[in-house]
Amino acid sequence: MIWALPSESVRESAGDWGTSVWMALSLSLGRPSLSVSLSVVAPRRRFASIRCGPRDNRGPLLKGRILSSEAIQSIQSLKRAHRTGSVSLSLPPLRRLLKADLLAVLRELLRQDQCTLAVHVLSTLRSEYPPVDLTLYAEVVTALSRNGEWEEIDRLMGELEGIEGGYESDKALTKLIKAVVGAERRETAVRIYEMMREGGWGSESWQADEYVAEVLRKGLKRLGEEDLATQVAATQNSLLRVSRT
């Protein structure tokens, strides 16, 4: 239905009453308006699920271990040299590292099961910072055993025969014996015992520690060396007699 507003002449003839009606009619009709409703659609956020996990079987970093930039660069250069078959080219920069950095490089390589490179770093430590630390040898032997590099264990232990010192720590010696016995290297265990005897172990110059003797005796017996285990047991008995007097 369309409403037509009265003309001006009609409004004048109607007087005040017509004016009032016209105003009321115009207010009721109102002005035509265009209403536009805009609906804003907020974009949906999509979240992608990301699974985080280790890239390989390497163990986690030890708590508190922070590698210096020099140590990281040395590890990277060693890996590159190992891929190209020229590990010896990385020896000079290793010699410029501090002992703490060399130790960090060694343990990081062991964590990554880079045994060949770890043995290389161990040789640098042995030459640059003597005497040898048997705890480091124990850690390397454990890693070699974990990766099935049995012959490398025998070769590494053979290097100890020409090295003087480093046997003062009974704790480190115990770790080395346990690592060799755990790898089931019978000949190497016998060689360690012979080196200990040649160094004066069990004498006044080098008194045998009771716990070291116990670990050595059990290890030799486990590997089938009954006679040597009996010799170590005799050393234990002498220790007991001395302690009782």
C-alpha positions in Angstrom: 0.0 0.0 0.0 1.4 3.5 -1.0 0.5 6.5 1.0 0.4 9.9 -0.8 1.1 13.0 1.2 -1.5 15.8 0.7 -0.4 18.7 -1.4 0.5 22.1 0.0 -2.8 23.7 -1.2 -4.9 21.0 0.5 -2.9 21.6 3.7 -3.5 25.4 3.6 -7.3 24.8 3.1 -7.4 22.4 6.0 -5.9 24.9 8.3 -4.3 24.0 11.6 -6.1 20.7 11.8 -4.7 19.6 8.4 -1.2 20.7 9.4 -1.4 18.5 12.5 -2.7 15.5 10.6 0.1 16.0 8.0 2.8 16.1 10.6 1.5 13.0 12.3 1.3 11.2 9.0 4.8 12.1 8.0 6.2 11.0 11.4 4.4 7.7 11.2 5.7 7.0 7.7 9.2 8.2 8.3 11.9 8.5 5.7 12.8 5.6 3.6 15.9 4.0 4.9 18.2 1.3 3.7 19.3 -1.0 6.4 22.3 -3.1 5.6 23.4 -5.8 8.0 27.0 -6.7 7.7 27.9 -9.9 9.4 31.7 -10.2 10.1 32.8 -13.7 10.2 35.9 -14.2 12.3 38.5 -16.5 10.7 38.9 -19.8 12.4 42.2 -20.6 13.9 43.6 -24.0 12.9 46.2 -25.6 15.1 48.5 -28.2 13.6 49.6 -31.0 15.9 53.3 -31.4 16.0 55.0 -34.4 17.5 58.4 -33.9 18.9 60.8 -36.7 19.4 64.5 -37.6 19.2 66.0 -38.0 15.8 68.0 -41.0 16.8 68.9 -43.2 19.8 71.3 -40.8 21.3 71.0 -40.0 25.0 70.0 -36.7 26.5 72.5 -34.0 27.4 73.6 -34.3 31.0 72.2 -31.7 33.3 74.4 -28.6 33.5 76.5 -29.5 30.4 77.0 -26.5 28.2 79.2 -26.8 25.1 81.3 -23.8 24.2 81.4 -22.4 20.7 85.0 -23.8 20.3 83.8 -27.3 21.3 80.8 -27.2 18.9 83.0 -26.1 16.1 85.5 -28.9 16.9 82.8 -31.5 16.9 81.5 -30.3 13.5 85.0 -30.3 12.0 85.6 -33.8 13.3 82.4 -35.1 11.7 83.2 -33.4 8.4 86.7 -34.9 8.5 85.4 -38.3 9.3 83.0 -38.2 6.4 85.8 -37.4 4.0 88.2 -39.8 5.6 90.7 -37.3 6.9 90.3 -37.2 10.6 94.0 -36.5 11.1 93.5 -33.1 9.6 91.4 -32.0 12.6 94.2 -32.8 15.1 95.8 -29.3 15.2 92.6 -27.4 16.2 91.9 -30.0 18.9 95.3 -29.3 20.4 94.4 -25.6 20.8 91.4 -26.5 22.9 91.4 -26.2 26.7 91.1 -29.4 28.7 87.6 -28.6 29.7 86.6 -28.2 26.1 88.3 -31.4 25.1 86.5 -33.3 27.8 83.2 -31.8 26.7 83.9 -32.8 23.1 84.8 -36.3 24.1 81.6 -36.9 26.2 79.4 -35.3 23.5 80.8 -37.7 20.9 80.3 -40.6 23.2 76.7 -39.5 23.7 76.2 -39.6 20.0 78.0 -43.0 19.7 80.7 -41.5 17.6 83.3 -43.9 18.9 86.0 -43.5 16.3 86.0 -39.8 16.9 85.9 -40.2 20.6 89.0 -42.4 20.5 90.7 -39.7 18.5 89.9 -37.1 21.1 91.0 -39.4 23.9 94.4 -39.7 22.2 94.7 -35.9 22.1 93.8 -35.7 25.8 96.4 -38.3 26.7 99.2 -36.5 24.8 98.3 -33.0 25.8 97.2 -33.4 29.4 98.9 -36.3 31.0 98.6 -38.4 33.1 95.9 -40.5 31.7 92.5 -40.5 33.4 91.2 -44.1 33.6 87.7 -42.9 34.1 87.7 -41.6 30.5 89.0 -44.9 29.3 86.2 -46.6 31.1 83.6 -44.4 29.4 85.1 -45.0 26.0 85.2 -48.8 26.6 81.6 -48.8 27.6 80.6 -46.9 24.4 82.7 -49.2 22.2 81.1 -52.3 23.9 77.7 -50.8 23.3 78.5 -50.5 19.6 80.1 -53.9 19.3 83.6 -52.6 18.5 85.4 -55.3 20.5 88.8 -55.2 18.7 89.0 -51.4 19.3 88.7 -52.1 23.0 91.6 -54.5 23.0 93.7 -52.0 20.9 92.8 -49.1 23.2 93.8 -51.1 26.4 97.0 -52.0 24.7 98.0 -48.4 24.7 98.0 -48.3 28.5 101.0 -50.6 28.7 103.4 -47.9 27.6 101.9 -45.1 29.7 103.1 -44.4 33.2 100.8 -43.0 35.9 97.1 -42.7 36.0 96.5 -45.6 38.3 96.4 -43.6 41.5 92.6 -43.4 41.7 91.1 -46.7 42.9 87.7 -45.4 41.9 88.7 -44.9 38.3 90.5 -48.2 38.2 87.4 -50.0 39.4 85.3 -48.3 36.7 87.8 -49.5 34.0 87.8 -53.1 35.3 84.0 -53.1 35.4 83.8 -51.8 31.8 86.3 -54.4 30.5 84.6 -57.2 32.3 81.2 -56.0 31.1 82.5 -56.1 27.5 83.6 -59.7 28.2 87.2 -59.0 27.0 89.1 -61.7 28.9 92.5 -61.1 27.5 92.2 -57.4 28.1 91.2 -58.0 31.7 94.2 -60.2 32.2 96.4 -57.6 30.7 95.1 -55.0 33.1 95.8 -57.3 36.0 99.3 -57.9 34.8 99.9 -54.1 34.4 98.7 -53.6 38.0 101.1 -56.3 39.3 104.0 -54.8 37.3 103.2 -51.4 38.7 103.5 -52.8 42.3 99.8 -53.3 43.1 99.5 -55.3 46.3 102.9 -54.2 47.6 104.0 -51.5 50.1 104.5 -49.0 47.2 101.0 -49.5 46.0 98.7 -50.9 48.6 95.8 -52.9 47.2 92.3 -51.5 47.8 89.9 -54.1 49.1 87.0 -53.1 46.9 89.3 -53.0 43.8 90.5 -56.5 44.6 87.0 -57.8 45.1 85.8 -56.4 41.7 88.9 -57.8 40.0 88.6 -61.2 41.5 84.9 -61.5 40.6 85.6 -60.2 37.1 88.5 -62.7 36.4 86.4 -65.5 37.7 83.5 -64.6 35.5 85.7 -64.6 32.5 87.1 -68.0 33.3 90.4 -67.1 34.8 90.2 -69.1 38.0 94.0 -69.2 38.7 94.3 -65.4 38.5 91.1 -65.0 40.6 92.8 -67.2 43.2 95.9 -64.9 43.2 93.7 -61.9 43.7 91.9 -63.7 46.5 95.2 -64.3 48.2 95.9 -60.5 48.0 92.5 -59.9 49.6 93.4 -62.3 52.5 96.7 -60.5 53.1 94.7 -57.2 53.2 92.4 -58.7 55.9 95.4 -59.9 58.0 97.0 -56.5 57.8 93.7 -54.7 58.8 93.3 -57.0 61.8 96.8 -56.4 63.2 
